[in-house]
Amino acid sequence: MTDVLLPLAVVVPIVAATLPLALGLRYDRVGWPIAAVGTTAVAGIAAAIAAEVVANGPFDHALGGFLPPVGIELVADRLSVAVLLLVAAVSVATLAFARVAGPRGNPFYSAYLLLVGGLVGMTLTGDLFNLFVFLEITGLTTYALIASDRSGASAYASLKYLVVGTVGASLYLLGVGYVFLATGTLNMLDVQAQIVAQAGYGDPLVRASYAFIVTGLALKIAIFPVHSWQPDAYQRAPDSVTTVVAALVSTTSAYALIRVTYTVFTVDFLAANEGIATALLVVSTVSIVAGSALAAMQSNLKRMFAYSSVAQFGMIGAAVALANETALLGGIVHLIGHGIMKFGLFLGIGLLALGYGTRQMEDLASAARAAPYTSGGVAVLGLALVGIPPSIGFLGKWYIGVGAVDAGLAGGGAVGIAVAAAIFVSTLFTLSYVARLLERFYFAGAGLPSDHGEVPGTGDDGDGAGDAAATDGGRGDDHAATDGGRGDDHAATDGGRGDDHAATDGGRGDDHAATDGGEASPAKTADGLPAPVEGAPRSSLVPDRVPTAPLLALGLAVLATVALGFGGFALAEWFDPFLTEAFA
C-alpha cells in the first residue's frame, strides 16, 4: 500500500488549497494554519516516499486502477525523490517567511498550496500530458502569486510572465501532440519503447516533438534568449513569492527537461540527432556567459540573482545536451544545489529588506555589522554560487566541466571545450558580483572615505549629528530619517514608506520619491549602519532585526549547501541507478 503515498503527495496540497477559500467565508485568518499543516504533511509524505525508494527501489501508482499506457502513472525514483524533498523543504521554510513578510490573506495561501501541488505533480508524474497539466497549474498559480501584492509593477511582471509562459506551455503541448501522433501513447516509458518500435529516432515527427518540448521548457526555465520574464518577475514579486519561485518553479521545469530527454527520448536520440543536441548545447553555452555578464551589471539584488539563474540553468541545459554521464550527474547535482542556494539567497535578501529596507547593492554598506548572521548566511551562499569548495555549487560545476572536457576529448570537438570555458568565464563574472556584495557587507560603510560613507560626527558644526541624517551610504538631507526609518512628514518610514512625498509600498512614490529603480534609500543610524525599519522584528538570540524562524531556515540552507559539498561520492551513488538506466 506504500504506492498510495504518491497520489497523497499530490492530492493533499491541492485539496488543502480549497480550504482557505471555503473556510475564509467565515474565518478571516484561517489560511496560514491550513497552509502550514498542508505543507508539513507534504514534507512527511515526501520523507516516507524517500524511505521507500531507498529501501525497495523505485515504485509507481496507477491512478484510478487504470494501468498504463492507458491510465496515468505516478512514479518515484532516486531523481524524482531528490526534487520532491527539495520542493517539500523549501515550501515549508518559505511559508514561515511569508507569515511575517506577507502577502497575507486566504487567497494567497490557497494559491501557495496549489503551487506546491503542481510542483509535486510535475515531479512525480510519469505521463507527458499529465506533466503539461501540472505545468499549467504551476504556471497559473505563479502568475497569481507574483501579482499578489496588487502593485502595478508586479501586475506588469505577472502579465509578462503570463504571456511568455503561455507560449512555452503551448509549444510543450504541441510537442506532446507530435509524440502522440508518432507513437500513439503518452506514458513516458511506453513512448520510449514505441519510438524505437514504430517511428525511429530519425522520424520527423519525433524530432519535431522533442524540439517543441525543449523550446517550451526553455521558456519556463528561462534560458537565454527566452529569459526576459524572469528578472522582472523576481524583482517585482513579493519577497516570499520570489523565494519560492526562484528555488522551485524553474527548477522543476529543468527537472522535466532532464526527465523528458533521458527517460522518454533517451541518450540514443541525442546521439542520432547531433544537430539538435548541438543546438541545445550552443544556446545553453550562450546562456551561461550572457546570464552571468548581465548579473554583474545589476545593482538591484533580486535582479542580480535572477540573471544569475539564467546562467546556472544554462549549465544544466548544457549538461543535458552533452549526453555524458559525468556531465549529467553534474547537471542533476547542480539542479538540487541551485535550488537550495537560491532559496537561501533570496530568503536572506528578503530578510534584509524586511528588517532594514535594503534592496540595492549600495544600501548594504556595513550591513554585516548591523545583521551579522543574515549577512553571513548570504555571504556563504554567494561564495557557494561562485563555486568555492567545499560547497554543492563547486561540486555541480566541477562534474559538468569535467564531463564537457571528456566529451570534447572523446570526439565532441570544440563545443565541449567551449562549455568548460564558458563555465570558467561565468565563474569569474559570478565572483565579480559576489565580491562586490561581500565588499559592501564587510568593507564599506561608516568610517571609510569617499563612496564608502563619511565618519559620523565630522559635520561642519562639529556636534556629531548635523541637520541631516546620513542615508544611502552617507547621503541625506534635512528631511531624512535617523532613528530606524522614522522621521518627519517627508521621511521614508516602514521600509521606505511614508507620506505623499515618500516612496510608498516598497519604494514606489511620486516625483519626490527616491530614484534608482523607484526605491527609497534606507536610513542609517548615527554610526552609519543600516537602520532597522519601524516595527522591524527583534530576536533575543541574535542582534539581527529579522524574524527568528526564517533566520533559522537560512542557517539550514547554508548548512545543507556546505554539507552536500562534501557528499560527492554519496551523491554519485544516490543518482547512480538513474544514470545507469539512462546510459545503459
C-alpha positions, 0 to 999 in steps of 0.5 A: 500500500506504500504506492498510495503515498504518491497520489497523497503527495499530490492530492493533499496540497491541492485539496488543502488549497480549497480550504482557505477559500471555503473556510475564509467565508467565515474565518478571516485568518484561517489560511496560514494554519491550513497552509502550514499543516498542508505543507508539513504533511507534504514534507512527511509524505515526501520523507516516507516516499524517500524511505521507500525508494531507498529501501525497495527501489523505485515504485509507481501508482496507477491512478484510478486502477487504470494501468498504463499506457492507458491510465496515468502513472505516478512514479518515484525514483532516486531523481524524482525523490531528490526534487520532491524533498527539495520542493517539500523543504523549501515550501515549508521554510518559505511559508514561515517567511511569508507569515511575517513578510506577507502577502497575507490573506486566504487567497494567497495561501490557497494559491501557495498550496496549489503551487506546491501541488503542481510542483509535486505533480510535475515531479512525480508524474510519469505521463507527458500530458499529465506533466503539461497539466501540472505545468499549467497549474504551476504556471497559473498559480505563479502568475497569481502569486507574483501579482499578489501584492496588487502593485502595478509593477508586479501586475506588469511582471505577472502579465509578462510572465503570463504571456511568455509562459503561455507560449512555452506551455503551448509549444510543450503541448504541441510537442506532446501532440507530435509524440502522440501522433508518432507513437500513439501513447503518452506514458513516458516509458511506453513512448520510449519503447514505441519510438524505437518500435514504430517511428525511429529516432530519425522520424520527423515527427519525433524530432519535431516533438522533442524540439517543441518540448525543449523550446517550451521548457526553455521558456519556463526555465528561462534560458537565454534568449527566452529569459526576459520574464524572469528578472522582472518577475523576481524583482517585482514579486513579493519577497516570499513569492520570489523565494519560492519561485526562484528555488522551485518553479524553474527548477522543476521545469529543468527537472522535466527537461532532464526527465523528458530527454533521458527517460522518454527520448533517451541518450540514443536520440541525442546521439542520432540527432547531433544537430539538435543536441548541438543546438541545445548545447550552443544556446545553453553555452550562450546562456551561461556567459550572457546570464552571468555578464548581465548579473554583474551589471545589476545593482538591484539584488533580486535582479542580480540573482535572477540573471544569475539563474539564467546562467546556472540553468544554462549549465544544466541545459548544457549538461543535458545536451552533452549526453555524458554521464559525468556531465549529467550527474553534474547537471542533476547535482547542480539542479538540487544545489541551485535550488537550495542556494537560491532559496537561501539567497533570496530568503536572506535578501528578503530578510534584509529588506524586511528588517532594514529596507535594503534592496540595492547593492549600495544600501548594504554598506556595513550591513554585516555589522548591523545583521551579522548572521543574515549577512553571513548566511548570504555571504556563504551562499554567494561564495557557494554560487561562485563555486568555492569548495567545499560547497554543492555549487563547486561540486555541480560545476566541477562534474559538468566541466569535467564531463564537457572536457571528456566529451570534447576529448572523446570526439565532441570537438570544440563545443565541449571545450567551449562549455568548460570555458564558458563555465570558467568565464561565468565563474569569474563574472559570478565572483565579480558580483559576489565580491562586490556584495561581500565588499559592501557587507564587510568593507564599506560603510561608516568610517571609510572615505569617499563612496564608502560613507563619511565618519559620523560626527565630522559635520561642519558644526562639529556636534556629531549629528548635523541637520541631516541624517546620513542615508544611502551610504552617507547621503541625506538631507534635512528631511531624512530619517535617523532613528530606524526609518522614522522621521518627519512628514517627508521621511521614508518610514516602514521600509521606505514608506511614508507620506505623499512625498515618500516612496510608498509600498516598497519604494514606489512614490511620486516625483519626490520619491527616491530614484534608482529603480523607484526605491527609497534609500534606507536610513542609517543610524548615527554610526552609519549602519543600516537602520532597522525599519519601524516595527522591524522584528527583534530576536533575543538570540541574535542582534539581527532585526529579522524574524527568528524562524526564517533566520533559522531556515537560512542557517539550514540552507547554508548548512545543507549547501556546505554539507552536500559539498562534501557528499560527492561520492554519496551523491554519485551513488544516490543518482547512480541507478538513474544514470545507469538506466539512462546510459545503459 
